[in-house]
Every structure is written in C-alpha cells, then in structure tokens.
Amino acid sequence: MKHTFNQEHIIGMFCVALGGLVLFLTRNFPAGQGNVQISGPAFFPNVLAIVLIIVGIFEGLTGSIRDEGDFASIGAIWRGMKKPEFINILLLVALFLFYIFFVELLGFIITTFIFLFIVMWRLGVPLIKNILYSAIFLVVIFLIFGKLFTVSLPSGILF
C-alpha cells in the first residue's frame, strides 16, 4: 500500500503544532487559587490544546487509511484556498487578531460591535438586521460579563 501526503495529514500536523504551541505558551501562566493548577488561567487553553492535539493525531491517522488516489497536490490546495470557506477562516483569524490588538485602545463596545458586524455581514445578514443583531448581542454580552459577572471590560476611547 503506497502512502501519500494528503489534506488530512496537513490538517493533522497543523492541529498538533497549534496545540503544542498553546501548551508551550501557557507553561508559565500563574497557578490557580492555592497553587491548584486546575483552576489557573492556563486551564481552559490547555484543555483546548490537548483536544486539538488528539483531533490532529486522529486526523493524521485518518489520512493514512484513505484511498491512494485521493491526495492533495499543490494545485488542489491552492484552489481550496480560493474557496469562500477558506476566506471566511482567514477573515475570522484576522478579526480575532484585530480584536486582541485593538480592544484596549478602542474599548470593548466598539471592538465587539465591529467584530460582530463584520462576521454577520460575511454570513449574509442584511444591513439593518446586522446592525440590530450586533447591538443586541453586544448589550447581552456586556450585561452578562460586565454586570452579572463583574468582569472589568476595557473602556477604550469612549470613556
């Protein structure tokens, strides 16, 4: 049986590498209450990283048992990168980076509204509904985290 390098291998390696990177970056996070590691700030990212590594290994193994004729060429990967689904993923990554870098400067309200508006616009929500839904989601998120859980949300340039 001839083994070929296919899309599942690429996805699996990416997931394992990303999970490993998260585990590496969170190794120096502070411990939780009473030095209990499970409740610290690294708990949730580490759980997601471990799940990502497991899924990546599974995806790589799945790629090894596929039919021989079904492999990814450079041209097929390039054509896949031009699809709207891939562009949506790139847009989400760009929006997350925008959010991370500008939430302190612009504040939670402005940054979250921009994020929600662009995501819903890309999903095809009409303009008036988009503005209305973005505002409603923003208020709900603000009330839950800012008021109910008393999380200090960045105020940015508004206040």
Order of alpha helices (4+ residues) and beta strands (2+ residues): alpha-alpha-alpha-alpha-alpha-alpha
